[in-house]
Amino acid sequence: MDLIHHLVGRHDGDRVSYVDPAAGEVTYRELREAAGAYAARLRDSGVPRGSRCLIVSDDSVAAVTAVLGTWWHGCVPVPVSPVLRESEIVFMAKDSGAVAAHIDAPPAKERVLREELGSLVRLDGAEAGTGTAPEPAVFAADDEVLVQYTSGSTGTPRGVRHGLAGVAATLAGFGAHLGLTPDDVVVSTAKLSFGYGFGNSLLFPLAAGAGVVLLGGAVDPYVVATALNTHRPTVLCSVPRVYAGLVALAEQVSAGSLRRAVSAGEHLPAELAERFTATFGVPLVNGLGATEVLHIVVATDPGRTEPGSTGRAVAGVEVTVRDEDGEVVPDGVDGRLHIAAGSVALGYIDRPDATARTFARGGAYTGDIVHRTPEGDVRHLCRADDLLNLGGYKVSPAEIEKAVRGTEGVADCAVVGETDDNGLQQAIAYAVPVAGVGAADLRQAILRSVRADLAPFKRPARIEVLDQLPVTSTGKLARFKLRSTGVAK
């Protein structure tokens, strides 16, 4: 497949492909010309086809051009977030074996990276290649075309190798489910350097000939509200915490242009989905995916109400729930989510043991604990590494969080496991109060709720009150920060 033709060569050249805070509006014709010039520079720099190229950048047309130009030359882009620590970025460069680097980071970090990665070919200057652009490369179905790194929040980041067949399957799967048209304008709070954002802001809209409004810098509900009011997008892709923030800012948000919103990255509480749709009148698609399967593989249908459901397998995906031995369990029984699909990655870079554990049984384990209803709906319980062992009972933190979140005066909450002095795990609840509610009063209210709603062994051993919960660079709850630092102690 010629990715360049499929993504930017088939569309009306005068249509706007991107709106960039720095570059303004960029048409499809301009995007194609810029990608061709980038490919010519790769060629002139002597970068061999098939090489991996590190792209360290916030969301921008320059970053998109680097990805497309890398594909044009027949190389493999490795998009990386500039908010990561220098040591993490250097690790990814060396781990991936990248031979070239495009670096667009804050000045102090950029200086360090240029020094540390001085042996790599630099591709972030303003010069274009000389002469005409080469013919766009044509990839085979089993060729590696993209490397994405897992977040590394619980360990060393791992490079996930995606093949052309996986990209094609993702476009035919959730891409078809999303149903973009050339008249759509997309805004994504997830960045291009992550799988969710890469699909939202590059693969799906470019394949459809749609437009994208890129959000640079840190993104919060106020930034999204401004984007909605200013650019009038038709599709919003974000995470539950941003949707909760938009509901709180409802009087300041003009969402009349939206026809669809997508939530992924972490579990979407049913009551939040209902509040968002009731407030804005926009169907909220709940989705579940993983870096190892490129994008969303389980999603709700925007045309039907499924309170509490994570959805059903999208086209081309087979979902099973399996026990620790890899055997399929009956409907209604909790187990590990297993995905068999064309979008399953080729494996990890130089991690044979991890590859064997994750990419098994003809597919991949996503790391989620779920059960499936007889109707085929997937119900998400928690991440496998979040599951609590309380007195020998396996308990999902989501069950405890539901009781805490239902308490009057609670704006947000999270429950994590902590080991006590005897080496036993206990549940700790972290709660954020609504404005005007004191910490002591909130603790007492939560205690009353959990005593009324939860069995004794499920009740949190301690309740801590925070001004806000920690989040990752993608906007997801950073449970590992609560576990590792005990921030409220």
Secondary structure, 3 states (H helix, E strand, C coil): CCHHHHHHHCCCCCCEEEEECCCEEEEHHHHHHHHHHHHHHHHHCCCCCCCEEEEEECCCHHHHHHHHHHHHCCCEEEEECCCCCHHHHHHHHHHHCCCEEEEECCHHHHHHHHHHCCCCEECCCCCCCCCCCCCCCCCCCCCEEEEEECCCCCCCCCEEEEEHHHHHHHHHCHHHHHCCCCCCEEEECCCCCCHHHHHHHHHHHHHHCCEEECCCCCCCHHHHHHHHHHHCCCEEEECHHHHHHHHHCHHHCCCCCCCEEEECCCCCCHHHHHHHHHHHCCCEEEEEECHHHCCEEEECCCCCCCCCCCEEECCCEEEEEECCCCCECCCCCCEEEEEEECCCCCEECCCHHHHHHHCCCCCEEEEEEEEECCCCCEEEEEEHHHCEEECCEEECHHHHHHHHHCCCCEEEEEEEEEECCCCCEEEEEEEEECCCCCHHHHHHHHHHHHHHHCCHHHCCCEEEECCCCCECCCCCECHHHHHHHCCCC
